[in-house]
Amino acid sequence: MSIKNVLHKIEPYIVLALTLKFFWIVLSGDLDKFVHPRLHTLVIFGWTILLTMIICAVALQRKNTHSHRSLFSSFAEKTAISLLILTPSSTMMPHANTQMITRTLDGQIQEVPQGAESFSFGDWHAYFNLGQPSPALAGTSVTVTGLVMNVSPDKKRADVTRLVITCCTADAYLSFFPLYFPDKLEVLEREWYEIKGVWDFTPTRGWFISVTSLKEISEPKNPYVYP
Amino acid sequence: MTDIYSYIFNFGNIVLGILFAALPFLVLGVSASVILQHFIGRERVLRFYGQSFLQNYLVSTSAGFLFPVCECGIVPIARRLIAQGVPVSGAVMFLLSAPVLNPITLGATMAAFPADNLVWIMRLCISQLLTLGIGWIFQAWVDEKGTPLPLLNTLHHEYDCHHESVLAPRFAKILYQGYQEFIDVFRYVVYGALLTAFLQMVIPRGFLSIVTDYPFLGILAFMLLAGLLSVCSSVDAFVILPFANHAPLSALLAFLNFGPLIDVKNIMLFKAYFSKKFTVWYFGAIIVGVLSLTSIIMLGWPGSDIQFKN
């Protein structure tokens, strides 16, 4: 049997391995790290149909020993899929192209909602995306957890960030809020922190969190924001 | 070194994210295609279509409304329709209308822009104008004139192969056929996902800042972004939401109408299913159509091309 036909023969098994990786990710609760939760039911349904098809293919393909594809194409495709199967399901880190959203903070003024003190990062992200924050927001307590980035050399300024996923990891973008520290604080770049402070505004800085305390934490179970 | 690992893991995560989200739609499309062939049949499908352009338009858009699958899923169905003898313009109108007209996409657009009905209404209008315009061109050019246009690529399972065991039950054979149809296009989706992830990692999105200075280039930039992101049409309104405060309405509509019709993985899918000539004409018509309609909004509708607030 030629290499080409061997590659063809193992094809359903490789797709089966990718499918099993998908279900492993589902069972380990990591699907959130790839796809928005509102799509989970549909996605799992589709992959279940695919799994059924593959089982039929594995069962019925015994007599099939030939392929119409080129050796290179077949090899490249299987190598790519195998590498994807081996890719660990880690949390995506912000990279150069995810840092793109700067809020213009205009539009209709949004009143400060009830219970804003207990808002999460995602809630604040939604609030700031609605329009212009109300001046009454200044002085409101805020507690958020996020990845701290862009720490200034004098360690007096940084951003607290989270990746926002609207569909899947392909459209992830970075949401951030500026942090200002009253005193020089030991804050590390690209570490997760729970940050406590109050909202403040100046014409030069815009809206920012005036930090009162911060605590280094481990990465949360779900590190993304899903609008 | 950490950065290199971070880039590699991000690349892998983006590819897997696209595959996890897109393949189910492709599976649903392939399943619908196989069901069309085995359970509905050629005659029943053709009964709905006739000589009248309007009738074919209504049938295609109704089918688009009833099949709530996005751009990955409709390609196998459209190919099956052409293979079953449906007029080319009918299949083209189905391809053009289904990704936007389906209730999931429209509902998502309304939910993403709750304060302004203008967005979903304009999106729907542009989509239907594209469907009518391009559908009419294909009817006049291919269906009526009989211009020879090689339409379909031969898929692997259509070769004279006898892969399945004769003893297998019919249901298993149908599932196996579905698998074969899936595997024929699967590699193109994988290539598309790899290419999309690569482009996302290397092309800075800062180029979108041109929308404020050069609105026409903004339309082009948002069309390019839609093509590169390859996001499912049912959620693309949420993807563009963060740009709503920065971009003119014309650019937003270019994104919302171009993305569901042309993106990297879709181009790969077309490569598998349709001939090169058909693909070039189809995509060319969409590019011209979306550019023209959104430019009309930009130029000819005073007041619409100001900063749009969601």
Interface residues (C-beta under 8 A of the other chain):
Chain A: E11 P12 V15 L18 F22 I25 L31 K33 F34 V35 H36 L39 L42 V43 F45 G46 W47 I49 L50 T52 M53 I54 C56 A57 A59 L60 Q61 R62 K63 N64 H66 H68 R69 S73 E77 A80 I81 L83 L84 T87 P88 S89 S90 M92 M93 H95 A96 N97 M100 I101 R103 T104 D106 G107 Q108 N129 G131 V164 T166 C167 C168 T169 A170 D171 A172 Y173 P227
Chain B: S6 Y7 F9 N10 G12 N13 I14 V15 L16 G17 I18 L19 F20 A21 L23 P24 F25 V27 L28 S31 H156 Y159 C161 H162 H163 E164 S165 A168 A172 K173 L175 Y176 G178 Y179 Q180 F182 I183 F186 R187 V190 Y191 L194 T196 A197 Q200 M201 V202 I203 P204 R205 G206 L208 L229 S230 V231 C232 V235 D236 F238 V239 L241 P242 N245 H246 Q307 K309 N310
